[in-house]
Amino acid sequence: MSNSQKLRGALIATALVLVGCMGPGGSPSPTAGTPLKVGLGYIPSVQFAPFYLAQQSGAYAAAGLDVELQNQIDPDLISLVGSGGLDLALADGTSMIPAVSQGIPVQYLATIYGTLPNVVIARADRGIASPADLAGHSVGTPGQYGSGYLTLLGILADAGLALGEKPREVQLKLYPDFGQTQALISGAVDAVTGYANNDLVTAEAEGLDVNVFFASSSAPFAGPGLISAKATLASKGDAIRAFIAVTLDAMRQIAADPALGVNAAGAIVPELIADAAARERSLSIMQATIEIWSGPVQDGAGYGALDEIGWEQSINFMRELKGQTVSATLTAADILDAGFLPE
């Protein structure tokens, strides 16, 4: 083989490698197989359908990513991301604000829930028609942390109520295994914290007559979104940018065809689609989830967009809550980084 033939062969081989590293539209993709450990919420469910769909369809792999999905509770996720144990995770404002105040080097990169999904769900047959009617009743929640608990505190504060054991106080019952909705259905508690796109759908599907108190007016917290550590962003920035783009695209696909999300979740948790009734319930949860992926900011700027004003409101609100440690100088700019969203 002549030197010119060898050179031509080397150029062709190089070109093939470069083509293999190109992403959609000819843009460079991260190195093939870049590992990313991603932490989701505690229990695998329909709400995580975009991540399941992107993984099962091969979209993450096509973007040069080797994605491992894990399940942890929210406070653990932030600690793991900050220490490098996870590359990305879902976390909300109630966890991010104190974490960054305490010096944990994490950033919020993309909004997944543009509308805060947290609600308090109360049994109508216990005479609870408004937050003020929670006086003297029991409320179930997983623990004294996170958006559900702080949402409850905000709602109670607006109603002039407090937690405690006195006759007019609200009794808190803890369900660390997230069984509070079943406790509500069985009548073990009078009300619970939960999500509009899951716990509320489940309670109503059981035929329970409930009243729902939304958090947006009393506790303007930022909804769950994707976070990462500053050190991880420095070392895996291209991979994280690709992961976010693929995930947001999966959200758009599911919004156009919710059955895609149900099927993807069912592949992870078969009981979600075990029979017609289970599938129908999962579809209801999927549709309710799609509705809260977008809030006013995302309606204008698209999925993933960051709401800087909303974050400033969240920070100010948490400063006023007892027991919350929020730096006096903390601003939304300390938490948010829009540089990893698709252009």
C-alpha positions as CSV (number, residue, x, y, z in Angstrom):
1,M,0.0,0.0,0.0
2,S,1.4,3.4,-1.0
3,N,1.9,6.2,1.5
4,S,-1.0,8.2,-0.2
5,Q,-3.3,5.2,0.2
6,K,-2.4,4.9,3.9
7,L,-3.0,8.6,4.4
8,R,-6.3,8.4,2.7
9,G,-7.4,5.4,4.8
10,A,-6.4,7.2,8.0
11,L,-8.4,10.3,7.0
12,I,-11.5,8.1,6.3
13,A,-11.1,6.4,9.7
14,T,-10.8,9.7,11.5
15,A,-13.8,11.0,9.7
16,L,-15.9,8.0,10.8
17,V,-14.9,8.5,14.4
18,L,-15.9,12.1,14.2
19,V,-19.2,11.3,12.7
20,G,-19.8,8.8,15.4
21,C,-19.2,11.5,18.0
22,M,-21.7,13.9,16.5
23,G,-25.0,14.5,18.1
24,P,-28.3,15.5,16.5
25,G,-27.9,18.3,13.9
26,G,-24.2,17.7,13.7
27,S,-23.2,19.1,17.0
28,P,-20.5,17.4,19.0
29,S,-21.7,14.8,21.6
30,P,-19.8,13.9,24.8
31,T,-17.5,10.9,24.6
32,A,-19.5,7.7,24.0
33,G,-20.5,6.0,27.1
34,T,-19.9,8.8,29.6
35,P,-21.2,7.4,32.9
36,L,-23.9,9.5,34.7
37,K,-25.4,8.4,38.0
38,V,-28.8,10.1,38.3
39,G,-30.8,10.2,41.5
40,L,-34.6,10.4,41.3
41,G,-37.3,10.4,44.1
42,Y,-37.7,7.7,46.7
43,I,-40.2,5.4,44.9
44,P,-40.1,4.5,41.2
45,S,-43.3,5.9,39.6
46,V,-45.0,7.4,36.6
47,Q,-43.6,10.9,37.5
48,F,-40.2,9.7,36.4
49,A,-41.4,8.6,33.0
50,P,-39.2,11.0,30.9
51,F,-36.1,9.5,32.4
52,Y,-37.4,5.9,31.8
53,L,-38.4,6.7,28.2
54,A,-35.1,8.3,27.3
55,Q,-33.2,5.4,28.7
56,Q,-35.4,2.6,27.2
57,S,-35.6,4.3,23.8
58,G,-31.8,4.5,23.6
59,A,-31.9,8.3,23.5
60,Y,-29.4,8.6,26.3
61,A,-27.1,6.1,24.7
62,A,-27.4,7.8,21.3
63,A,-26.2,11.0,23.0
64,G,-23.1,9.2,24.3
65,L,-24.3,8.6,27.8
66,D,-24.3,5.6,30.1
67,V,-27.1,6.5,32.5
68,E,-27.7,4.8,35.8
69,L,-31.0,5.8,37.6
70,Q,-31.2,5.5,41.4
71,N,-33.9,6.2,43.9
72,Q,-33.2,8.2,47.2
73,I,-35.1,10.6,49.4
74,D,-34.6,14.3,48.6
75,P,-32.2,15.4,51.4
76,D,-29.9,12.4,50.6
77,L,-29.9,13.2,46.9
78,I,-28.5,16.7,47.5
79,S,-25.8,15.4,49.8
80,L,-24.8,12.7,47.3
81,V,-24.7,15.2,44.5
82,G,-22.6,17.6,46.5
83,S,-20.1,14.9,47.4
84,G,-19.9,13.5,43.9
85,G,-21.7,10.3,44.7
86,L,-24.3,11.2,42.1
87,D,-23.8,13.3,39.0
88,L,-27.3,14.6,38.8
89,A,-30.5,14.5,40.8
90,L,-34.0,15.9,41.2
91,A,-34.4,18.4,44.0
92,D,-36.7,21.2,44.8
93,G,-36.3,24.7,46.3
94,T,-37.0,23.7,49.8
95,S,-34.0,21.5,49.8
96,M,-31.7,23.5,47.6
97,I,-32.0,26.8,49.4
98,P,-30.7,25.6,52.8
99,A,-28.2,23.3,51.1
100,V,-26.6,26.2,49.2
101,S,-26.8,28.4,52.3
102,Q,-24.8,25.8,54.2
103,G,-22.1,25.8,51.5
104,I,-23.0,22.6,49.6
105,P,-21.7,23.3,46.1
106,V,-24.7,22.4,44.1
107,Q,-26.5,24.2,41.2
108,Y,-30.1,24.0,39.9
109,L,-29.9,23.6,36.1
110,A,-33.3,22.8,34.6
111,T,-36.9,23.0,35.9
112,I,-38.9,19.7,35.6
113,Y,-42.0,20.9,37.5
114,G,-42.8,24.5,36.5
115,T,-45.8,24.3,38.9
116,L,-45.2,23.2,42.4
117,P,-47.1,19.9,42.8
118,N,-47.4,19.9,46.6
119,V,-50.8,20.0,48.2
120,V,-52.6,19.1,51.5
121,I,-55.4,16.6,50.9
122,A,-58.1,16.5,53.5
123,R,-61.1,14.1,54.0
124,A,-64.3,16.0,53.5
125,D,-66.2,13.7,55.9
126,R,-64.0,15.0,58.8
127,G,-65.4,18.5,58.3
128,I,-62.3,19.9,56.7
129,A,-63.4,22.4,54.0
130,S,-60.6,25.0,54.4
131,P,-57.1,25.1,56.0
132,A,-58.6,26.7,59.1
133,D,-60.7,23.5,59.6
134,L,-57.5,21.5,60.1
135,A,-57.5,22.7,63.7
136,G,-57.6,19.7,66.1
137,H,-57.1,17.2,63.2
138,S,-54.2,15.0,62.3
139,V,-52.1,15.4,59.2
140,G,-49.8,12.6,57.8
141,T,-46.5,13.4,56.1
142,P,-43.3,11.4,55.4
143,G,-41.1,13.5,57.7
144,Q,-40.3,17.0,59.0
145,Y,-38.3,18.0,55.9
146,G,-38.8,18.8,52.2
147,S,-41.4,20.6,50.2
148,G,-44.4,18.7,51.5
149,Y,-43.6,19.5,55.2
150,L,-42.7,23.2,54.5
151,T,-45.8,23.6,52.3
152,L,-47.9,22.4,55.3
153,L,-46.2,24.9,57.6
154,G,-46.9,27.7,55.1
155,I,-50.6,26.7,54.8
156,L,-51.0,26.4,58.6
157,A,-49.3,29.8,59.1
158,D,-51.7,31.4,56.7
159,A,-54.6,29.9,58.7
160,G,-53.2,31.0,62.0
161,L,-52.5,27.4,63.1
162,A,-49.6,25.5,64.5
163,L,-48.4,21.9,65.0
164,G,-48.9,20.4,68.5
165,E,-51.0,18.3,70.8
166,K,-53.3,21.0,72.2
167,P,-57.0,20.9,71.2
168,R,-56.8,23.6,68.5
169,E,-53.4,22.5,67.2
170,V,-52.7,20.2,64.3
171,Q,-51.3,16.8,65.2
172,L,-48.5,15.6,62.9
173,K,-48.3,11.9,62.1
174,L,-45.1,10.6,60.4
175,Y,-45.1,8.0,57.6
176,P,-41.4,7.6,56.7
177,D,-42.2,4.9,54.2
178,F,-44.5,7.3,52.3
179,G,-47.7,5.5,53.3
180,Q,-49.6,8.6,54.2
181,T,-52.0,8.5,51.3
182,Q,-53.1,4.9,52.2
183,A,-53.5,6.2,55.8
184,L,-55.8,8.9,54.5
185,I,-57.9,6.4,52.5
186,S,-58.2,4.0,55.5
187,G,-59.1,6.9,57.8
188,A,-56.1,6.6,60.0
189,V,-55.5,10.4,59.5
190,D,-57.7,13.3,58.6
191,A,-55.4,14.9,56.0
192,V,-52.0,14.4,54.4
193,T,-49.3,16.2,52.5
194,G,-48.9,14.9,49.0
195,Y,-48.7,15.6,45.3
196,A,-51.5,16.8,43.0
197,N,-50.3,14.5,40.3
198,N,-50.1,11.3,42.4
199,D,-51.5,11.2,45.9
200,L,-54.6,13.3,45.0
201,V,-55.3,11.1,41.9
202,T,-54.9,8.0,44.0
203,A,-57.3,9.2,46.7
204,E,-59.9,10.3,44.2
205,A,-59.6,7.0,42.4
206,E,-60.5,5.2,45.6
207,G,-63.8,7.2,45.7
208,L,-62.7,9.4,48.6
209,D,-64.4,12.8,48.9
210,V,-61.5,15.2,49.5
211,N,-60.8,18.9,49.7
212,V,-57.4,20.1,48.4
213,F,-55.3,23.0,49.5
214,F,-52.7,24.1,47.0
215,A,-49.4,25.6,48.2
216,S,-48.7,28.2,45.5
217,S,-50.3,31.1,47.3
218,S,-48.9,30.4,50.7
219,A,-45.6,28.8,50.0
220,P,-44.1,30.0,46.7
221,F,-41.4,27.3,46.5
222,A,-39.6,26.4,43.2
223,G,-40.6,22.9,41.9
224,P,-38.3,20.0,41.5
225,G,-35.6,20.2,38.9
226,L,-32.2,18.8,37.8
227,I,-29.2,19.7,40.0
228,S,-25.5,18.9,39.8
229,A,-22.3,19.8,41.7
230,K,-20.0,22.5,40.5
231,A,-17.1,20.0,40.3
232,T,-19.2,17.6,38.3
233,L,-20.3,20.4,35.9
234,A,-16.6,21.2,35.4
235,S,-15.7,17.6,34.5
236,K,-18.8,16.4,32.8
237,G,-20.4,19.5,31.5
238,D,-21.0,18.3,28.0
239,A,-22.5,15.1,29.2
240,I,-24.9,16.9,31.6
241,R,-25.9,19.3,28.9
242,A,-26.7,16.4,26.6
243,F,-28.6,14.6,29.4
244,I,-30.8,17.6,30.0
245,A,-31.6,18.1,26.3
246,V,-32.6,14.4,25.9
247,T,-34.7,14.5,29.0
248,L,-36.6,17.6,28.0
249,D,-37.2,16.1,24.6
250,A,-38.6,13.0,26.3
251,M,-41.0,15.3,28.2
252,R,-42.2,16.8,25.0
253,Q,-42.8,13.3,23.5
254,I,-44.8,12.2,26.5
255,A,-46.8,15.5,26.5
256,A,-47.8,14.7,22.9
257,D,-48.6,11.0,23.7
258,P,-49.0,10.3,27.4
259,A,-49.2,6.5,26.8
260,L,-45.5,6.6,26.0
261,G,-44.8,7.6,29.5
262,V,-47.2,5.1,31.0
263,N,-45.6,2.2,29.1
264,A,-42.0,3.4,30.0
265,A,-43.0,3.5,33.7
266,G,-44.7,0.2,33.4
267,A,-41.5,-1.4,32.2
268,I,-39.9,-0.4,35.5
269,V,-42.9,-1.0,37.8
270,P,-45.1,-3.7,36.1
271,E,-48.0,-3.2,38.5
272,L,-48.6,0.2,37.0
273,I,-50.0,-1.4,33.9
274,A,-51.0,-4.8,35.4
275,D,-54.6,-4.6,34.2
276,A,-57.0,-2.1,32.6
277,A,-57.8,-0.3,35.9
278,A,-54.1,0.1,36.8
279,R,-53.3,1.4,33.4
280,E,-56.1,3.9,33.5
281,R,-55.0,5.2,36.9
282,S,-51.4,5.5,35.7
283,L,-52.6,7.4,32.7
284,S,-54.5,9.8,34.9
285,I,-51.3,10.3,37.0
286,M,-49.3,10.8,33.8
287,Q,-51.7,13.4,32.5
288,A,-51.8,15.3,35.8
289,T,-48.0,15.2,35.8
290,I,-47.8,16.7,32.3
291,E,-50.0,19.6,33.4
292,I,-47.5,20.7,36.0
293,W,-44.3,20.3,34.0
294,S,-45.0,23.8,32.7
295,G,-45.7,26.9,34.7
296,P,-46.0,30.6,33.5
297,V,-42.3,30.8,32.8
298,Q,-42.1,27.5,30.9
299,D,-45.2,28.4,29.0
300,G,-43.3,31.2,27.4
301,A,-39.7,29.9,27.3
302,G,-40.3,26.1,27.0
303,Y,-39.6,23.1,29.3
304,G,-36.7,23.5,31.6
305,A,-36.7,27.3,31.8
306,L,-35.7,28.8,35.1
307,D,-37.9,31.1,37.1
308,E,-35.4,33.5,38.8
309,I,-38.2,35.7,40.3
310,G,-39.9,32.6,41.8
311,W,-36.7,31.5,43.3
312,E,-36.2,34.9,45.0
313,Q,-39.7,34.6,46.4
314,S,-38.9,31.2,47.7
315,I,-35.7,32.3,49.4
316,N,-37.5,35.2,51.1
317,F,-40.3,33.0,52.3
318,M,-37.9,30.4,53.8
319,R,-36.0,33.2,55.6
320,E,-39.3,33.9,57.5
321,L,-39.9,30.3,58.6
322,K,-38.7,29.2,62.0
323,G,-36.1,26.5,62.0
324,Q,-34.9,27.2,58.5
325,T,-31.2,28.3,58.0
326,V,-31.0,30.6,55.0
327,S,-28.1,32.9,54.4
328,A,-28.9,36.6,54.6
329,T,-26.9,37.2,51.4
330,L,-28.3,34.2,49.4
331,T,-29.8,35.1,46.0
332,A,-31.2,33.1,43.2
333,A,-28.0,33.7,41.2
334,D,-26.2,31.6,43.8
335,I,-28.4,28.6,43.1
336,L,-29.3,28.8,39.4
337,D,-27.2,28.1,36.3
338,A,-29.1,28.3,33.0
339,G,-26.0,27.6,31.0
340,F,-26.8,23.9,30.6
341,L,-30.2,24.3,29.0
342,P,-30.6,23.8,25.2
343,E,-30.3,27.0,23.2
